[in-house]
């Protein structure tokens, strides 16, 4: 009997919807690198679990290996480390793309509320947009660090003008 798909899942997410094949069910977007670098199926599964955010103790228990084995792979196995780095990079790129898509959808929702007939809804949407505007404006000043004669770090911002002291 087919299961109902998770309404919160993303069909494009390779970590939620692994491609068919592979004894360990490799689930990253591009695993050609693991074949080139002779990474085993159990190592691939460890990489997947690491990228998903599980800790070493959990991964070792799930895969029935010792934490020391996992540590050795992460510390000394250059092929393992290279595939792990690539998997992390792909996961980060996917998360960035997903966030940008959600941000566009959220902006569309706010735009609709700006046209709402209810004044309270328009006000709330305008307030949210004005509060978020600072997150997206370009920086007007560059914070440049410079060194002084004593190698102390000081910033290039001008000293504030203060009124003279009285008394």
C-alpha positions in Angstrom: 0.0 0.0 0.0 1.6 3.4 -1.0 2.2 5.8 1.8 0.8 9.4 1.8 3.7 11.8 1.0 4.7 14.2 3.8 3.1 17.6 3.0 6.2 19.3 4.4 8.7 17.4 2.3 10.4 18.8 -0.7 10.5 16.4 -3.7 13.7 18.2 -4.9 15.5 17.5 -1.7 18.0 14.7 -2.3 18.3 14.0 1.4 14.5 13.4 1.8 14.0 11.6 -1.5 17.0 9.4 -2.3 17.4 8.0 -5.8 16.8 4.3 -6.2 19.7 1.8 -6.1 22.7 1.3 -3.8 22.7 -1.1 -0.9 23.0 1.8 1.5 20.6 4.0 -0.4 23.0 6.9 -1.2 20.9 10.0 -1.0 23.1 12.9 -2.1 22.6 14.8 -5.3 25.9 13.8 -7.0 27.8 10.8 -5.6 30.1 10.2 -8.6 32.9 11.5 -6.4 32.5 8.6 -3.9 33.0 6.1 -6.7 36.1 7.9 -7.9 37.6 8.1 -4.4 36.8 4.5 -3.3 34.5 5.5 -0.4 32.6 2.4 0.9 28.8 2.2 1.3 29.1 2.3 5.0 31.3 5.4 4.8 28.8 7.0 2.5 26.0 6.3 4.9 28.1 7.9 7.7 28.6 11.0 5.5 24.8 11.2 4.9 24.1 11.0 8.6 26.8 13.6 9.4 25.3 16.0 6.9 21.8 15.4 8.4 23.2 16.6 11.7 23.6 13.4 13.7 26.4 13.2 16.2 29.2 10.7 16.1 27.8 8.6 18.9 24.5 8.2 17.1 26.1 7.5 13.7 28.3 4.8 15.3 25.3 3.2 16.9 23.2 3.3 13.7 26.0 1.8 11.6 27.3 -0.6 14.2 30.8 0.8 14.1 33.0 2.3 16.8 33.3 6.0 17.4 37.1 5.5 16.9 36.5 4.1 13.4 34.4 7.2 12.5 37.0 9.5 14.0 39.8 7.8 12.0 37.8 8.3 8.8 37.3 12.0 9.6 40.9 12.5 10.7 43.0 10.4 8.4 41.0 9.2 5.4 41.5 11.9 2.8 38.9 10.4 0.4 36.3 10.3 3.1 37.0 13.9 4.1 36.8 15.0 0.5 33.4 13.4 -0.1 32.2 14.7 3.3 33.2 18.3 2.3 31.4 17.9 -1.1 28.3 16.6 0.6 28.3 19.5 3.1 28.7 21.9 0.2 25.8 20.4 -1.7 23.6 20.5 1.4 24.5 24.1 2.1 23.7 25.1 -1.5 20.4 23.3 -1.4 19.5 25.0 1.9 20.4 28.4 0.4 18.2 27.8 -2.6 15.3 26.6 -0.5 15.6 29.7 1.8 15.6 32.1 -1.1 12.5 30.4 -2.6 10.7 30.6 0.7 11.7 34.2 1.1 10.1 35.1 -2.3 6.9 33.3 -1.3 6.8 35.1 2.1 7.3 38.5 0.3 4.4 37.7 -2.0 2.2 37.0 1.0 3.1 40.3 2.6 2.5 42.1 -0.7 -1.1 40.7 -0.8 -1.7 41.9 2.8 -0.6 45.4 1.8 -3.6 45.4 -0.6 -6.0 44.0 2.0 -9.2 45.8 2.8 -8.6 45.6 6.5 -6.5 48.5 7.7 -5.1 46.4 10.5 -3.7 43.8 8.1 -2.2 46.5 5.9 -0.6 48.1 8.9 0.9 44.8 10.2 2.3 43.9 6.7 3.8 47.4 6.4 5.4 47.1 9.8 6.9 43.7 9.1 8.3 45.0 5.8 9.7 48.2 7.3 11.3 46.2 10.1 12.9 43.8 7.6 14.1 46.5 5.3 17.2 47.0 7.3 18.2 43.4 6.6 18.4 44.0 2.9 19.8 47.5 2.5 23.3 47.9 1.2 25.9 49.0 3.7 26.5 52.7 3.5 29.8 52.6 5.4 32.6 50.1 5.3 34.0 49.1 8.6 37.7 49.2 7.9 40.1 48.1 10.5 43.5 49.9 10.6 46.5 49.5 12.8 48.1 52.2 14.8 51.8 52.7 15.6 51.4 50.4 18.7 49.7 47.7 16.5 46.4 48.3 18.4 43.4 47.7 16.3 41.2 50.8 15.9 38.3 51.4 13.5 38.1 54.2 10.9 34.8 55.6 12.2 35.1 59.3 13.2 34.9 60.3 16.8 31.4 61.5 17.8 30.9 65.2 18.2 30.0 65.8 21.9 28.8 69.0 23.4 31.3 70.8 25.7 31.3 69.8 29.4 29.7 72.2 31.7 30.9 72.9 35.2 
